[in-house]
Amino acid sequence: MYSKEEAQRIKKEFWTAFAVAYPRKWLLYDTKIKDVTFKFYIDNKKAQVLLDIEPKDEEKRKIYFEKIESLKTILEEEYLPEAILERNFYLESGKVISRIWVEKLGVSLNNKSYWPEIFDFFSDTMTQFEVFFYEYEDYIKDLETNT
Protein backbone atom coordinates (compact mmCIF):
# COMPACT_ATOMS: atom_id res chain seq x y z
CA MET A 1 0.00 0.00 0.00
CA TYR A 2 1.30 3.41 -0.93
CA SER A 3 1.14 6.53 1.21
CA LYS A 4 -1.15 9.27 -0.05
CA GLU A 5 1.89 11.30 -1.16
CA GLU A 6 3.42 8.32 -2.98
CA ALA A 7 0.11 7.55 -4.70
CA GLN A 8 -0.16 11.18 -5.84
CA ARG A 9 3.44 11.12 -7.10
CA ILE A 10 2.80 7.95 -9.12
CA LYS A 11 -0.39 9.41 -10.57
CA LYS A 12 1.39 12.64 -11.55
CA GLU A 13 4.26 10.66 -13.08
CA PHE A 14 1.76 8.54 -15.02
CA TRP A 15 -0.07 11.53 -16.52
CA THR A 16 3.19 13.31 -17.31
CA ALA A 17 4.52 10.21 -19.08
CA PHE A 18 1.23 9.88 -21.01
CA ALA A 19 1.44 13.52 -22.14
CA VAL A 20 5.01 12.93 -23.33
CA ALA A 21 4.08 9.70 -25.14
CA TYR A 22 0.99 11.26 -26.77
CA PRO A 23 1.57 15.02 -26.96
CA ARG A 24 -1.73 16.13 -28.43
CA LYS A 25 -4.76 18.08 -27.32
CA TRP A 26 -7.65 15.79 -26.48
CA LEU A 27 -11.29 16.83 -26.83
CA LEU A 28 -12.15 16.09 -23.16
CA TYR A 29 -14.14 19.07 -21.78
CA ASP A 30 -14.26 20.95 -25.09
CA THR A 31 -17.30 19.19 -26.57
CA LYS A 32 -19.23 22.48 -26.84
CA ILE A 33 -22.07 20.71 -25.00
CA LYS A 34 -22.44 21.81 -21.39
CA ASP A 35 -21.87 18.92 -18.95
CA VAL A 36 -20.93 16.42 -21.68
CA THR A 37 -17.29 15.45 -21.28
CA PHE A 38 -14.74 12.86 -22.29
CA LYS A 39 -12.48 11.53 -19.55
CA PHE A 40 -9.58 9.18 -18.99
CA TYR A 41 -9.70 7.01 -15.86
CA ILE A 42 -7.09 4.69 -14.38
CA ASP A 43 -6.83 2.79 -11.10
CA ASN A 44 -5.15 -0.43 -10.04
CA LYS A 45 -7.62 -2.76 -11.76
CA LYS A 46 -8.69 -1.06 -14.97
CA ALA A 47 -8.29 1.78 -17.45
CA GLN A 48 -11.35 3.48 -18.94
CA VAL A 49 -12.16 6.05 -21.57
CA LEU A 50 -15.47 7.68 -20.67
CA LEU A 51 -18.09 9.94 -22.16
CA ASP A 52 -20.09 11.36 -19.26
CA ILE A 53 -23.43 13.03 -19.87
CA GLU A 54 -24.41 14.91 -16.75
CA PRO A 55 -26.57 17.98 -17.34
CA LYS A 56 -28.52 18.99 -14.25
CA ASP A 57 -31.63 19.06 -16.45
CA GLU A 58 -32.80 15.43 -16.49
CA GLU A 59 -34.56 15.90 -19.84
CA LYS A 60 -31.37 17.13 -21.52
CA ARG A 61 -29.42 14.18 -20.12
CA LYS A 62 -32.07 11.80 -21.45
CA ILE A 63 -32.07 13.38 -24.92
CA TYR A 64 -28.27 13.41 -25.28
CA PHE A 65 -28.03 9.80 -24.15
CA GLU A 66 -30.85 8.67 -26.46
CA LYS A 67 -29.21 10.40 -29.41
CA ILE A 68 -25.96 8.52 -28.81
CA GLU A 69 -27.89 5.34 -28.06
CA SER A 70 -29.61 5.70 -31.45
CA LEU A 71 -26.11 5.57 -32.99
CA LYS A 72 -25.09 2.51 -30.95
CA THR A 73 -24.82 0.16 -33.93
CA ILE A 74 -22.58 2.62 -35.79
CA LEU A 75 -20.53 3.29 -32.64
CA GLU A 76 -19.96 -0.43 -32.07
CA GLU A 77 -19.49 -1.52 -35.69
CA GLU A 78 -17.33 1.33 -36.94
CA TYR A 79 -15.56 2.79 -33.90
CA LEU A 80 -15.68 1.01 -30.53
CA PRO A 81 -16.96 -2.60 -30.53
CA GLU A 82 -16.55 -2.87 -26.74
CA ALA A 83 -18.52 0.29 -25.90
CA ILE A 84 -20.82 0.04 -22.89
CA LEU A 85 -23.81 2.38 -22.73
CA GLU A 86 -25.55 3.00 -19.44
CA ARG A 87 -28.47 5.42 -19.22
CA ASN A 88 -28.47 5.59 -15.40
CA PHE A 89 -24.96 5.26 -14.05
CA TYR A 90 -24.58 5.90 -10.32
CA LEU A 91 -21.45 7.72 -9.21
CA GLU A 92 -20.01 7.02 -5.75
CA SER A 93 -21.54 10.32 -4.65
CA GLY A 94 -24.99 8.96 -5.49
CA LYS A 95 -25.38 11.33 -8.46
CA VAL A 96 -26.99 9.73 -11.52
CA ILE A 97 -25.41 10.43 -14.90
CA SER A 98 -25.43 8.73 -18.29
CA ARG A 99 -22.13 7.15 -19.30
CA ILE A 100 -20.69 5.53 -22.40
CA TRP A 101 -17.32 3.90 -21.90
CA VAL A 102 -14.73 1.37 -22.96
CA GLU A 103 -12.53 -0.34 -20.40
CA LYS A 104 -9.41 -2.42 -20.28
CA LEU A 105 -9.24 -4.75 -17.30
CA GLY A 106 -6.15 -6.28 -15.72
CA VAL A 107 -3.93 -3.19 -15.83
CA SER A 108 -2.62 -1.12 -12.94
CA LEU A 109 -1.59 2.48 -12.45
CA ASN A 110 0.97 1.38 -9.87
CA ASN A 111 2.73 -1.08 -12.17
CA LYS A 112 4.83 0.86 -14.69
CA SER A 113 5.18 -2.19 -16.93
CA TYR A 114 1.50 -1.65 -17.88
CA TRP A 115 1.90 2.00 -18.73
CA PRO A 116 2.73 1.62 -22.46
CA GLU A 117 -0.29 -0.68 -22.88
CA ILE A 118 -2.53 1.79 -21.01
CA PHE A 119 -1.18 4.72 -23.02
CA ASP A 120 -1.93 2.88 -26.29
CA PHE A 121 -5.40 1.96 -25.05
CA PHE A 122 -6.11 5.56 -24.01
CA SER A 123 -4.87 6.98 -27.29
CA ASP A 124 -6.54 4.47 -29.60
CA THR A 125 -9.85 4.48 -27.74
CA MET A 126 -10.10 8.24 -27.21
CA THR A 127 -9.17 8.85 -30.85
CA GLN A 128 -11.99 6.57 -32.00
CA PHE A 129 -14.40 8.22 -29.55
CA GLU A 130 -13.43 11.67 -30.81
CA VAL A 131 -13.76 10.72 -34.49
CA PHE A 132 -17.23 9.30 -33.75
CA PHE A 133 -18.20 12.41 -31.80
CA TYR A 134 -17.00 14.82 -34.50
CA GLU A 135 -18.80 12.80 -37.18
CA TYR A 136 -22.15 12.97 -35.34
CA GLU A 137 -21.64 16.16 -33.31
CA ASP A 138 -24.37 18.21 -35.01
CA TYR A 139 -26.92 15.47 -34.52
CA ILE A 140 -25.94 14.91 -30.87
CA LYS A 141 -25.94 18.65 -30.06
CA ASP A 142 -29.33 19.31 -31.57
CA LEU A 143 -31.75 19.09 -28.64
CA GLU A 144 -34.78 18.86 -30.88
CA THR A 145 -36.28 15.45 -30.22
CA ASN A 146 -37.65 14.89 -33.72
CA THR A 147 -34.92 12.47 -34.75
C-alpha positions as CSV (number, residue, x, y, z in Angstrom):
1,M,0.0,0.0,0.0
2,Y,1.3,3.4,-0.9
3,S,1.1,6.5,1.2
4,K,-1.2,9.3,0.0
5,E,1.9,11.3,-1.2
6,E,3.4,8.3,-3.0
7,A,0.1,7.5,-4.7
8,Q,-0.2,11.2,-5.8
9,R,3.4,11.1,-7.1
10,I,2.8,7.9,-9.1
11,K,-0.4,9.4,-10.6
12,K,1.4,12.6,-11.5
13,E,4.3,10.7,-13.1
14,F,1.8,8.5,-15.0
15,W,-0.1,11.5,-16.5
16,T,3.2,13.3,-17.3
17,A,4.5,10.2,-19.1
18,F,1.2,9.9,-21.0
19,A,1.4,13.5,-22.1
20,V,5.0,12.9,-23.3
21,A,4.1,9.7,-25.1
22,Y,1.0,11.3,-26.8
23,P,1.6,15.0,-27.0
24,R,-1.7,16.1,-28.4
25,K,-4.8,18.1,-27.3
26,W,-7.6,15.8,-26.5
27,L,-11.3,16.8,-26.8
28,L,-12.1,16.1,-23.2
29,Y,-14.1,19.1,-21.8
30,D,-14.3,20.9,-25.1
31,T,-17.3,19.2,-26.6
32,K,-19.2,22.5,-26.8
33,I,-22.1,20.7,-25.0
34,K,-22.4,21.8,-21.4
35,D,-21.9,18.9,-19.0
36,V,-20.9,16.4,-21.7
37,T,-17.3,15.4,-21.3
38,F,-14.7,12.9,-22.3
39,K,-12.5,11.5,-19.5
40,F,-9.6,9.2,-19.0
41,Y,-9.7,7.0,-15.9
42,I,-7.1,4.7,-14.4
43,D,-6.8,2.8,-11.1
44,N,-5.2,-0.4,-10.0
45,K,-7.6,-2.8,-11.8
46,K,-8.7,-1.1,-15.0
47,A,-8.3,1.8,-17.5
48,Q,-11.3,3.5,-18.9
49,V,-12.2,6.0,-21.6
50,L,-15.5,7.7,-20.7
51,L,-18.1,9.9,-22.2
52,D,-20.1,11.4,-19.3
53,I,-23.4,13.0,-19.9
54,E,-24.4,14.9,-16.7
55,P,-26.6,18.0,-17.3
56,K,-28.5,19.0,-14.2
57,D,-31.6,19.1,-16.4
58,E,-32.8,15.4,-16.5
59,E,-34.6,15.9,-19.8
60,K,-31.4,17.1,-21.5
61,R,-29.4,14.2,-20.1
62,K,-32.1,11.8,-21.4
63,I,-32.1,13.4,-24.9
64,Y,-28.3,13.4,-25.3
65,F,-28.0,9.8,-24.1
66,E,-30.8,8.7,-26.5
67,K,-29.2,10.4,-29.4
68,I,-26.0,8.5,-28.8
69,E,-27.9,5.3,-28.1
70,S,-29.6,5.7,-31.5
71,L,-26.1,5.6,-33.0
72,K,-25.1,2.5,-31.0
73,T,-24.8,0.2,-33.9
74,I,-22.6,2.6,-35.8
75,L,-20.5,3.3,-32.6
76,E,-20.0,-0.4,-32.1
77,E,-19.5,-1.5,-35.7
78,E,-17.3,1.3,-36.9
79,Y,-15.6,2.8,-33.9
80,L,-15.7,1.0,-30.5
81,P,-17.0,-2.6,-30.5
82,E,-16.6,-2.9,-26.7
83,A,-18.5,0.3,-25.9
84,I,-20.8,0.0,-22.9
85,L,-23.8,2.4,-22.7
86,E,-25.6,3.0,-19.4
87,R,-28.5,5.4,-19.2
88,N,-28.5,5.6,-15.4
89,F,-25.0,5.3,-14.0
90,Y,-24.6,5.9,-10.3
91,L,-21.4,7.7,-9.2
92,E,-20.0,7.0,-5.8
93,S,-21.5,10.3,-4.7
94,G,-25.0,9.0,-5.5
95,K,-25.4,11.3,-8.5
96,V,-27.0,9.7,-11.5
97,I,-25.4,10.4,-14.9
98,S,-25.4,8.7,-18.3
99,R,-22.1,7.1,-19.3
100,I,-20.7,5.5,-22.4
101,W,-17.3,3.9,-21.9
102,V,-14.7,1.4,-23.0
103,E,-12.5,-0.3,-20.4
104,K,-9.4,-2.4,-20.3
105,L,-9.2,-4.8,-17.3
106,G,-6.2,-6.3,-15.7
107,V,-3.9,-3.2,-15.8
108,S,-2.6,-1.1,-12.9
109,L,-1.6,2.5,-12.5
110,N,1.0,1.4,-9.9
111,N,2.7,-1.1,-12.2
112,K,4.8,0.9,-14.7
113,S,5.2,-2.2,-16.9
114,Y,1.5,-1.6,-17.9
115,W,1.9,2.0,-18.7
116,P,2.7,1.6,-22.5
117,E,-0.3,-0.7,-22.9
118,I,-2.5,1.8,-21.0
119,F,-1.2,4.7,-23.0
120,D,-1.9,2.9,-26.3
121,F,-5.4,2.0,-25.1
122,F,-6.1,5.6,-24.0
123,S,-4.9,7.0,-27.3
124,D,-6.5,4.5,-29.6
125,T,-9.9,4.5,-27.7
126,M,-10.1,8.2,-27.2
127,T,-9.2,8.9,-30.8
128,Q,-12.0,6.6,-32.0
129,F,-14.4,8.2,-29.5
130,E,-13.4,11.7,-30.8
131,V,-13.8,10.7,-34.5
132,F,-17.2,9.3,-33.7
133,F,-18.2,12.4,-31.8
134,Y,-17.0,14.8,-34.5
135,E,-18.8,12.8,-37.2
136,Y,-22.2,13.0,-35.3
137,E,-21.6,16.2,-33.3
138,D,-24.4,18.2,-35.0
139,Y,-26.9,15.5,-34.5
140,I,-25.9,14.9,-30.9
141,K,-25.9,18.7,-30.1
142,D,-29.3,19.3,-31.6
143,L,-31.8,19.1,-28.6
144,E,-34.8,18.9,-30.9
145,T,-36.3,15.4,-30.2
146,N,-37.6,14.9,-33.7
147,T,-34.9,12.5,-34.8
